[in-house]
Structure formats: structure tokens, C-alpha cells
């Protein structure tokens, strides 16, 4: 599934617009920047070097752009909720094959590492940072690019 709905893209990552709590606003700033895809899995299978190579995530506030190998960049908006355990993220692509679809996920930021796990659009939010065969889940591990 094209590296998980082009990663649902993440991505992805990070943060709701109006009415942000202090914690959410803090997480937005922590997540801002450029990240490279360093590892991941989909449906219980590890991503290959070819699938990882050139994977890039750029986060600016609630906006993200994800670039994955052999795919057009995908843009979207994300909303974080750091008050949950695990922390939750909702992403909605504004371009690409999954335009206007919302994917539910969980995230964790530790230092310069960002981990996200997402479900396909319309599926329940994952509860752990792992995937299994046939789950429709994808997990990405991103490392911050030092600028």
C-alpha cells in the first residue's frame, strides 16, 4: 500500500491549530524541522533500504510535507494530542492519492527521534508502536536533520 498511504503521512506529525494546549504547542515546536526516514515497517514487514532511501519529512507547525522514494511529495495537516498515553496524532493529506482522508496514529518524540504508527484511513487508532501481518498499520522512525 505504497508505504502506508505515503505514510499517511505522517506523519505523520504535528499539531492542531486553534485552541492548542501549552503542551501541544510545546510539542509543535519540538517536532518542527526536517526529518529523515531511518527505519520502519508495514503490515509486520520491515521496510527495505530502497523504501527508506530519500524519505524526508518537513514539519512546520501543523503542516507537513512527506517525500518518499519514487512518489510525489504529499502535503497535509496534523493534529497532536500529547495529553493521551500514548500521545495521539491525526493526519489529513491535502494532496496525493489519499487527499482529504484522515489517518489516526500515535507518536513519540525522544531527543532527535520521532516514532509514529498509523492505521489506514477509516480504521481504529493503533495502540502500540508495532505492526503485524495484515494489520494495515505502518510504523516510521524519523531522525532529525541537524541544521
N, C-alpha and C positions, 0 to 999 in steps of 0.2 A: 504494500500500500504506500508506495513512494515515500519511504522513510517516514511513515507515520504522519500522513496528512501534512506532508512537508513540515512535519514536526508540529503540526497544529499550530503550530508554530508559535511554538513557544512563544512556545516559547515563550512558549514559550512562555513570559516573564514580565512585565511587572508594572502594574499598578493602576488602580481605579482613579477616575477623575475627581468628581466633586465629592465633598464630604469625607475626604481621607482622614483617617485617624493619624495621630502623630507617629505611631508605629508603622503604619502603611507608608506614610510619607518618607520615613527614615529608610524603609526597605526600597522604595523607589530610587532614592539616591544611591544606595548601596549597589543596586542592580544596574544602574546606568553605566553605559560603556560598551566596549566591543569585546566579544567572547568568541573563542574558537571551540569547535566540537572535538572533544578528545576521546570520548567513548560513548557507547550506547547499545541499546538492544531493542528489538521489536518482536513481539509475539514469542519471547523466550530465546530468540537468536541474536547473538552478538552482531553488531554492525561491522562490516568489513572495512579495511583500510580505504578502499575505493569510496565507500559510502561516507566515510569520515572526512576524507581529504577536501580541504577548502570549505568545510562547514563553518559558517560565520553567523553570529547573532549580534545585532546592534540594538541596544535599548536606550531610548530617550524618554524618560517619564513613562507614560502609559503606552507609548508607541514602540513597536518593534519591527525590524526587518530581518528575515532569515534567508540566508543563501546556502543552498545545499548543492552538492555536485550534480551537474547535468540538469539543473532545474532553474527556472526563472526565480528571481528573488520574490519573496512573499512578504507583504506588509500587513500589519494589523494592530489591534489594541488589546491590552491585557489589564486585568484587574486582580490585585493581590489582596489576600486577607491573612496577615501574619498572626491574627488572634486565634486561629484554628490550630489544631495539632493532629496531623501535620498541617503546615501552612498551605493555603489553597491559592490556586491561580486559575482564572478563566481567560481564555484567549479567543479572539474572533478575527479571522483573516479578513482584510478588506480588498485582497487581490488573490489571484491564483485559483486553483481548482476547487478550493473549499471556501470560496468567498461567502461571507455572511453566515458561516456556520460557527457555532461556539463549541469549543472543546474544554472539558473540565480536567483539572490536573492538581498536582501537589508540587511544592518546590521546597528547596533548602539551599541557603547560601552559607557557606563556611569559608571565610577568607576569600580567596580568589577562585573558588569553585562553586558552580551553580548546578544543582541536580533538579531535573523536572521529570515527572511521569505524567503522561496524558492518556485519556481514553478517547476513542473515536467520537465524533460529534453524535449526540443523542444517547450516549452510553453513560453509566454511572461513573462518578469520580473515583479514581484509584485510591487505595488506602495505604499503599506501601511503594517503595522505590524498587520495583521489580516487575518483570513481565513473565508470562507463561505462554506456551504454545496455544494459539487460538484465542488469546485474551483480547486482541485488538488494542493492546496497550503498547506505548513506546516510551522509552526512557532515554534521556540525553544527559550527558555530563559535559558541561562547558567550562573552560578555563579563561579567566580574564586576560585580555591582551594588555600588557603594561604599555602605557602611552607616555 
